[in-house]
Structures are given as structure tokens and as C-alpha cells.
């Protein structure tokens, strides 16, 4: 699409470096807008990249990361971006973001996809179907690591202090803990009645993101109790995939300690903002983050519906999925690990 000196066209991998520089400079740019995120999804699941870039002459002025994802009953959807918290168009001006959106909806209509999903973290003001399913949790970090504990709510502060003093838990950092993280992540997903992600996704992220990805492991002596994968983007540390061992929270308050120690580590590394990621409103993870002193901010996801009549509803919040979740919990762990390989491409 070309109008008034603005040219919106498909992106290509040879433009990734320029596109990533634009994303890093944009005030609403995120880790999930980076080309490496799409390369991970493309490598692991085979999704096709459908990025749109906006140009004024030879100057890049807008980016919309976009990928094709398979539908449950056939067909496909367009998502910005799969497996990510944030997405949607980034433009030097609002009219550029609108032009990117117009081109994306046009593609969705022409190709008769199920829907176009845009994972906005801000209210776009666009006349699209919306969802109130998720919130995100972001707050500034203190200047000194010792001030992290003092900033926590009283009850959470007491639990974290107890975990450190009574149980002598330790936080270690290194991507070589990927196996520990994956085992605990799968176990937790199994307990929730949800498919996991394949191990190769975690391994591919480490290869693609290199120094901007880390894994943090909580141990008692040599026993792994909890782990979390984090992403560094500018002055922000994003805590994303995580897992805990059986009864690690009940017996040792492992998660309380982990996120205390992780924020302290973030301050020591020079980060200014801690992003606790998204959670379904009302879920256990949502309540835990509030308990830790984080304020929820609703995510403004938007949908352009084409063949689908409504926004995606195959979520743990839908009562119609509860029977499936109950069945999934009863399956042996080895089987759900294999079945997750089949299911995860349809749950972006």
C-alpha cells in the first residue's frame, strides 16, 4: 500500500537489523517485536513470517511483526505476535500505525483467515473486537538491591525473608539450567491441565537471543526448587517462562524467594524496570503477582474477525475447557509431554 509518500510493504529477513534498531528506539517497542522472536517461532513451529514495514523514501518509519498460525479446525490466523505478551504496530506517528493496521486487515480479508490478532499493550483506539482476558504487571525497580525487600507488601516480605533466612535458598544464574527449567515448567503445566511447549523452543531462544536471555535457578543445597527464564530489553528485565518443583512453594516459599532475589539481581545488573509478564485475570498467577506488590494493567488485545464469529475462547477461563483440563491432569507426564508437541502449535 502506497499513499502520500508512505509505502507499506512486506518485510524480509535481510531487513531484520534495521527493523530491530527501530523497535529498540520506539517507546512502545518490546522484546516480542524483535525479529529474533519470530525466528524462534519459525524454527520451532514452522510459522510463516508476514511482517509489514512502513517506509518514507528509504527511511523506515513503522514495523508490524506478524506471523501466520494454524487454526484448530483448519485454515489459519494472523497474530502479532505468537507466544508473546506484546505485539501490534509501531510507528513514528499514529497515522503510520493506522496504515500498517489497514494493510494487515486487508491481507486478513483477502486471504480469508479466521482472525487477525494484535497484542497491544496500549489502547489503540481502533474499532476492533477486544479482549479483557489478560493483564500485565510492570513496575520500576529501586536504586539499591537492599530496597527491593522493603518495597514488598508486608506479608510477601515476611514470606520472602523467611525463605532466605530459614531455608537458606540460593539463586544461581546460567543458561545451562535449561533442563531444570523445562522439567519444572512441564510439571506445572501438567498440573494446570495445559499443554507445555517443546524443549527445543527454550533451547532455540538461548541460541537466538544469546546474552539477552538468562535462566535463574533457586536451589536448596543441590536440589532445584524453582527456575525462571528472563529477557533483557533496554533497561527492562522481563520474567517469562517459569516452573517450580513439587511442594517447593508450600515447603520452602521458593517462588517468593525467587522473585525477591531476581529483582535484587536485576538492580545489581543495572535494570530499572521489572516486567512480571502477563497473567489471566483472576488466575493463581495473577493473584500471586498482586500479592508481590505489582499492580495489574489490562492488556488491550484487539481482533479483526474474518471467518470467526468471536474472539478466541479456547482458554482455561472457558468452562467448556474444564473437562479437557481434568483429563489432561490424569494423563502420565511422559504422554502429555509428547502430546504437547502436537498441541502447542495451535496454542500460540
N, C-alpha and C positions, 0 to 999 in steps of 0.2 A: 504494500500500500504506500503510495506517494502522494503527499499533499503539502502545499505551501512550504516547500523546501525540506520537509520531513519525510524520510524514507524508512519505512518499517519492513524488514525482510528477515528471512530465516537466517539464524546464526550458523556457524560452522566451527569445528574444533580448532582450526587454525586461528580463530579469533578469541580463544579462551583467555589468553593472557591479558588482552586489552579489556575484555569483559570483566575479568576478576578485579582488575585495578579500579574500574568504575564502581563495582559493588563495594569494594573496601572503602571507597571515599564517600559513598552515599550514606546519608544519615539514617536510612532505614535498611541498609544492606545487612545481610545476615550470613552466617556460616552456610546456610542451606541454599543461598543464592549462588554460591561458588560453583564453578564448573566441576571441581573435583567431586562434589556430592553427586552430580549426575553421572560422572564416570563410574563411581562406585555402584550405583543402581544399575547402570547399563551393563557393567561387568558381571554383577551377581545375578540379575534377573532378566537381562536382555531387553529392558525397556528402551524404546526409541527416543532419542533427544529431538525435541521440536522447538528449540529456543527461538525467540524473536528478539531482534536487536533494532533499535531506532538510531538513525543517522541523520545528521545535518551536514551535508557535504561529506568530508572524511572524518568528522568528529562524532564519536559515539556519545549519544545523549539518553539512551534508555535500554534497559535489559528486562526481559521476561523469561526466566528459566521455565521450561515447560517440557513435560515428558508424557508419552503415551503409556497407559497402563491397561492390562486386560480386565474385562468385566466378568463377573461370576457366570453369567449366562451367555457368554459370547460378546462380541463387539469389543469396544474399547472406550476408555475415558481419557481426558487430558487433565493432568494435575501439575500444579506449581506449588510445591514440589513433592514427589512421593517420598514417604518415610521421614519427612522433615516437619518441623514445627511451623516454620515461617515460609512464605513464598509471595507470589504476586509481582506485579510490575514495579520497576524502579525507574523513575525518570528525572531528568534535570528540571522539568516543570510538570505541573499537573496535567496539562494537555497532552504531553508526551505519554504519560501513563495511560491516559484515556485512549490514545491512538494504539498503544500496544494491546489494551483490552479489546478494542474494537476489532483488531486483526485476529486476536485469539478466538473471540466469539464467532467471527466469520469462518474461521477454519473449522471450529466445532460444528457449525451448522452445515457447511459443505460436506464434511466427512460423516455427518450423522452419528456422532459419538453419543454415548449415554449422557455425559455431562462434562462440563469444564469446571474444575475446582481450583480456586485461588486462595491460598492460605495466608490471607492478610493478617498482619499483626496490628493493623490500624484500621480505622473506619474509612473505607474508600469513597463513601458517598455514592457508590454505584447502585443502580436499580437492578440488583440481582438477588436471588434467593439466599437467605442467610442461615447460619447455624450458631447455636449458643452452647454447643456441647463441651467446648474446651476453654480453659483459662491458662494463662502463663504466669510465671512468678519471677520477677526480676527486682533486685534492689542493689543500691550502692554498697560497696564494702567499706569498712572503716580504714583509717590510715595505718593503724597498727594491728598486728595479728592478735595481740592480747585483748583488744577491744571487741573481737568477734563474740566471745562468750558473753560479755557484759550486755551486748545488744540483743541477745536472745530473750524470748519471754521467760518468765520465772521458772515455770515447770520444765520447759525444754532445757533451760540452762542447768537445772538441777540434775536432769537425766544425763545430759552430756558430761557434766563434771563427774558424776558417779561412774559412768562408763570408763572415763580416763583414770580416775583415782583408784577405784575398787578393782577393776578388771585388767588394768594395765594394757589396754589395747594400743596398737601401733598402726600408723598409716605409712604404707610404702608406695612408691610410685615407679611405674615402668610398664612399657607395652608388653613385656614378656609375661605379664599376668593375664593375658587374654584368655587362656584356657580356664583359669579360675573364674573370671567374669562370665564366660559363656556358660559354664556348668551351673552357676547360681542363677543366671538370667533365665535359662531354660526351666529350671526347677520352679522359679517364681511364676513364670508364665503358665506352667502346668497347673500350679495351684489356683491360678485365676481362671482357668478354663479357656485360655487363649493360646493360639499358635505362637511359636517362637520365630526367630529369624535364623537363617543358616549361619554357621560359624564362619564361613568364608566371607560374610559381609563384614564382620568385625576385623578379620584379617586384611581384607581389601581396603578398609578405611585406614588401617595403620600404614599400608603401602602408599596409598594416595595422599594422605594428609601429613605423613611424616611428623615433623616436630610440632605441628599444631594439634595433635591428638595425644592423649595420655590415658593410662589406666591407673587407678588408685585402689589399693587393696588394704583392707583392715584385717589384722591378724591378732589372735591371742596366742602368744608363743609362736608356734609354726602353723597353727590352724587358721585357714582362711574363713572369715566370717561374713565379709561383705566386699563388694567391689563396684566401681563406677567408672565409665568412660567419659572423659571430658574433652571439649573442643575449645581451642583458643581462637578468638576473633577480635582483633584490636585490643581494647582494654577490658574485654568481657571474657569470663570463663563460663562456659555452658556445661552443666552437669546433665548427661543424657542417659545412655543405657546403664542399668544398674541391676544388681542382684544380691540376695542375702542367703546365707546358709540356713538350714532348718533350725528354728528356735533361736537364731542368733540375736534377734531383737528382744525376744522375751527374756533370754538368759543374760545377755550382755549389753543391751541397748546399742547394738552395733551401728544401726543407721543414725541414731542421734550423735554418736561419736564421729562417724564418718563425715557427716556434713559440717560438723563443727571443725574438725581437723582439715577438711578440704577447703573451707573458706579461709582458715588461717594460712594454709599453703598458698592459696590464691593471692592473699595480701602480700605474702613474702616474695611471690614471683612478680609483683608489680601490677596485678589486675586491680581495676577499680570498680567493676560491676560483676555481680554473680547472677547468672541466669539459671533458675532451677527447672527450666523446661515446662512443658505443658502437662496438664492432667485433666481427666474428665471431671466436670463439676460434680461434687458430692462423693467422689470416689475416695478410697482409703488414701491414695497418694495425695490427692487434693487436700484432705484434712491434715495429713502429716505436714505438708508444706506450710499450711496456715499455722499449725502448732509450732513450727520452727520460726515463726515471725515474718513470713512472707505474705504480702497482700496479693490476692488474685486479680489479674487483669483479663477480662474476657477477650478471647481471640475472635476476630471479625472475619471468619471464613465465609466466602461467597461462592455461589454456584450458578452457572449458566446452564439451565436444563434444556436438553435437546430431545433425546428419546425417553429419558427418565422423567417420571411424573413428580418426583420429590427428591429431596436431598438424601444422601446415603444414610441408611438406617441400620445396617448390619454392624451394630456396635454392642458392647457389653451392657449399655444402658437400656437397650431394647428388650422388653420382657420376652419377646419371641425367640431370643437367642439363649435364654437361661437354660433350656433343656439341653441344647448343644454344649453349653459350658459344663453342665453337670456330667454329661457323657465323657467329655474330654478329660475331666479330672480323674475319671475312673480308669482311663487307659494307662498302660505301663509307660514309663518315661521314655524307654527306647523307641516305642512306637510313635508317641507324639513328636519325638524329635524327627523321625522320618516323615511323618505326615505334615509337619510344619514346612518341610522343603516344598511340598506340593501346594500348601495353602498360602504361604507368605507372599507369593507374587500377586495374589488377589486382595491383599490387605495392606495397601500402601499408605 
